[in-house]
Amino acid sequence: MAIKLKQGDGCVVPVKISVNGAQISVDDVEKVEFRTGEIRKVYPETVTYDRETGAFLMPLDQEDTFRLPADGAVRFDVRVKFKGGAVIGTQKVTVIVTLDALSEEVI
């Protein structure tokens, strides 16, 4: 599945994480690393969790999306560190497709 963004977008990307087909419980999580290109966001520092939807909410501001390649694609990867110390990466990597923006000004 690909996520499409335009450079300069400011948005929140909801991410549901499953391990071996079962959605993980946030109560078992110590830290989650989200990487897309050079952008790194970490739960609970910059990423929040919505218990109602079961999704981690990864914010991308305009500066972040301007750093993504114009009319290109980057891989989106997730690694979870559980409270017991185990670290597990996701198996399926999503691609974020970026569209070039005419304006490169932050508004």
Stockholm file with secondary structure:
# STOCKHOLM 1.0

chainA/1-107         MAIKLKQGDGCVVPVKISVNGAQISVDDVEKVEFRTGEIRKVYPETVTYDRETGAFLMPLDQEDTFRLPADGAVRFDVRVKFKGGAVIGTQKVTVIVTLDALSEEVI
#=GR chainA/1-107 SS CEEEEETTCCEEEEECCEETTEECCGGGEEEEEEEETTEEEEETTTCEEETTTTEEEEEECHHHHHTSCTTEEEEEEEEEEETTSCEEECSSCEEEEEECCSCCCCC
#=GC SS_cons         CEEEEETTCCEEEEECCEETTEECCGGGEEEEEEEETTEEEEETTTCEEETTTTEEEEEECHHHHHTSCTTEEEEEEEEEEETTSCEEECSSCEEEEEECCSCCCCC
//
